[in-house]
């Protein structure tokens, strides 16, 4: 016998469909004790994304980015965010292809063998976005461009190359506050990044 879905009777109202889709969704949800309740949520359909921590094993360095993020400014963080290279999947693009493209655009680096280590929902209370997380090794010869992002998308990205140890220390000092970056740096500190 098939298990009954925990969610049923959707009613959706589109609130905005500018760049992405924002909906108000009413639905019935079955609780763990079997009781059903009617709930309402606002859901932002943003698409899926990728994130990458490139690591140079010869020098012990990682490539990070620094850029101004307006929404963090609105929430009291007036400084540019230090982040791993990341971006959205274009259409039906596969995560591996997307992270290779993003590395070239954002950090000017050719990534040949990205290793997918896990996927995560970063804010499942309101965002549908799932992020695929990658690590990859690079060397000085792989830094073939200046990076910086795409000007026509309003990107203004500074590339930072620092040691993994220094990057992890920045988390404890509150200098790195981006969730995806903290996850990848902590993962690298625990597991290493060998190909």
C-alpha positions as CSV (number, residue, x, y, z in Angstrom):
1,X,0.0,0.0,0.0
2,X,1.4,3.4,-1.0
3,X,2.1,5.9,1.7
4,X,-0.3,8.8,1.8
5,X,1.2,12.2,1.0
6,X,1.7,14.5,3.9
7,X,0.5,17.5,1.9
8,X,-2.7,17.9,-0.2
9,X,-5.3,20.4,-1.5
10,X,-3.0,23.1,-2.9
11,X,-4.4,26.5,-3.7
12,X,-1.8,28.9,-5.2
13,X,-1.9,32.7,-5.7
14,X,0.9,34.4,-7.7
15,X,2.2,37.4,-5.8
16,X,5.0,38.3,-8.2
17,X,6.6,36.8,-11.3
18,X,9.2,39.4,-12.1
19,X,12.6,37.6,-12.2
20,X,11.5,34.7,-10.1
21,X,8.2,33.4,-8.8
22,X,6.7,34.4,-5.4
23,X,3.5,32.6,-4.5
24,X,1.1,32.3,-1.6
25,X,0.2,28.7,-1.2
26,X,-2.6,27.3,1.0
27,X,-2.5,23.5,1.7
28,X,-3.5,20.8,4.1
29,X,-0.6,19.2,6.0
30,X,-0.8,15.9,7.9
31,X,0.9,16.1,11.3
32,X,2.9,13.2,12.6
33,X,0.0,12.2,14.9
34,X,-2.3,11.9,11.8
35,X,-4.2,15.2,12.4
36,X,-4.6,17.5,9.4
37,X,-4.4,21.3,9.4
38,X,-4.8,24.1,6.8
39,X,-1.6,26.2,6.4
40,X,-0.5,29.2,4.3
41,X,3.0,29.9,3.2
42,X,4.7,32.3,0.9
43,X,7.1,30.4,-1.4
44,X,9.8,31.9,-3.4
45,X,10.7,29.8,-6.5
46,X,14.3,30.8,-7.1
47,X,15.7,27.9,-9.1
48,X,18.6,25.7,-8.1
49,X,22.2,26.7,-7.5
50,X,25.8,25.6,-7.2
51,X,28.7,26.5,-4.9
52,X,32.4,25.7,-5.2
53,X,35.4,25.8,-3.0
54,X,38.6,25.6,-5.2
55,X,41.7,24.5,-3.3
56,X,45.4,24.7,-4.3
57,X,47.0,21.8,-2.5
58,X,50.6,23.0,-3.3
59,X,50.1,26.3,-1.5
60,X,47.2,25.5,0.8
61,X,45.1,28.3,-0.6
62,X,41.4,28.7,-1.5
63,X,39.7,31.1,-3.9
64,X,36.8,33.1,-2.4
65,X,34.8,36.1,-3.6
66,X,33.9,39.4,-2.0
67,X,30.8,41.4,-3.2
68,X,28.1,43.7,-1.9
69,X,24.9,41.9,-1.2
70,X,22.0,44.3,-0.9
71,X,19.7,42.1,1.2
72,X,22.3,41.5,3.9
73,X,22.8,45.3,4.0
74,X,19.1,45.6,4.6
75,X,19.4,43.2,7.5
76,X,22.2,45.2,9.2
77,X,25.3,43.7,7.6
78,X,26.8,46.8,5.8
79,X,30.0,45.0,4.6
80,X,30.6,43.1,1.4
81,X,30.2,39.4,1.9
82,X,33.0,37.0,1.6
83,X,31.6,33.9,-0.2
84,X,32.6,30.8,-2.2
85,X,32.0,31.0,-6.0
86,X,28.4,30.3,-6.6
87,X,25.5,30.8,-9.0
88,X,22.3,29.7,-10.5
89,X,21.7,26.9,-13.0
90,X,20.6,28.2,-16.4
91,X,17.5,26.4,-17.6
92,X,18.1,22.6,-17.7
93,X,21.9,23.0,-17.2
94,X,23.5,20.3,-15.1
95,X,25.2,21.4,-11.8
96,X,28.6,20.2,-12.9
97,X,28.4,22.4,-16.1
98,X,27.1,25.3,-14.1
99,X,29.9,25.3,-11.5
100,X,32.5,25.1,-14.3
101,X,30.9,28.2,-15.9
102,X,30.6,30.1,-12.7
103,X,34.2,29.5,-11.8
104,X,35.3,31.0,-15.1
105,X,33.0,34.0,-14.8
106,X,33.4,34.8,-11.1
107,X,36.9,33.8,-10.2
108,X,38.6,33.5,-13.6
109,X,39.6,29.9,-12.9
110,X,39.4,26.8,-15.1
111,X,38.0,24.0,-13.1
112,X,38.3,20.6,-14.7
113,X,37.1,18.0,-12.3
114,X,34.6,19.4,-9.8
115,X,33.7,16.9,-7.1
116,X,30.1,17.1,-5.9
117,X,30.1,16.5,-2.1
118,X,26.5,17.1,-1.0
119,X,23.3,19.0,-1.8
120,X,21.5,21.2,0.7
121,X,18.3,23.3,1.1
122,X,19.6,26.5,2.8
123,X,16.3,28.1,3.7
124,X,13.5,25.5,3.3
125,X,10.9,27.6,5.2
126,X,10.4,29.8,2.1
127,X,12.9,29.1,-0.7
128,X,12.6,26.1,-3.1
129,X,16.3,26.5,-4.0
130,X,18.6,23.4,-3.6
131,X,22.3,24.1,-3.7
132,X,24.8,21.5,-5.1
133,X,28.1,21.9,-3.3
134,X,31.5,21.2,-5.0
135,X,35.2,21.1,-4.2
136,X,37.9,21.1,-6.8
137,X,41.7,21.5,-6.9
138,X,43.3,24.3,-9.0
139,X,46.9,25.6,-9.6
140,X,48.3,28.9,-10.5
141,X,48.1,28.0,-14.2
142,X,44.4,27.5,-13.9
143,X,43.8,31.1,-13.1
144,X,43.4,32.2,-16.7
145,X,41.1,35.2,-16.3
146,X,40.5,38.1,-13.9
147,X,37.0,36.9,-12.9
148,X,34.7,39.6,-11.4
149,X,31.4,38.2,-12.7
150,X,29.2,39.5,-15.5
151,X,28.8,43.3,-15.7
152,X,25.5,42.9,-17.6
153,X,24.1,41.1,-14.5
154,X,25.3,43.8,-12.2
155,X,28.1,41.7,-10.7
156,X,31.1,43.4,-9.2
157,X,33.1,40.6,-7.6
158,X,36.6,40.8,-6.1
159,X,38.6,37.5,-6.0
160,X,40.4,36.6,-2.8
161,X,43.1,34.0,-2.5
162,X,43.9,33.0,1.0
163,X,45.0,30.0,3.0
164,X,42.3,27.5,4.0
165,X,43.5,28.0,7.6
166,X,43.0,31.8,7.4
167,X,39.6,31.4,5.8
168,X,38.4,29.0,8.6
169,X,39.7,31.5,11.2
170,X,37.6,34.2,9.6
171,X,34.4,32.3,10.5
172,X,35.2,32.5,14.2
173,X,35.9,36.2,14.0
174,X,32.6,36.9,12.2
175,X,34.3,38.0,9.0
176,X,32.7,35.1,7.0
177,X,28.9,34.9,7.7
178,X,27.6,33.3,4.5
179,X,26.1,29.9,5.2
180,X,27.2,28.1,2.0
181,X,30.8,29.4,2.5
182,X,30.9,28.3,6.2
183,X,29.6,24.8,5.2
184,X,32.3,24.3,2.5
185,X,35.2,25.7,4.6
186,X,34.2,23.5,7.6
187,X,33.8,20.5,5.3
188,X,37.3,21.1,3.8
189,X,38.8,21.6,7.3
190,X,37.3,18.2,8.4
191,X,37.8,16.2,5.2
192,X,40.5,17.8,3.1
193,X,40.0,18.4,-0.7
194,X,42.2,15.9,-2.4
195,X,41.0,14.8,-5.9
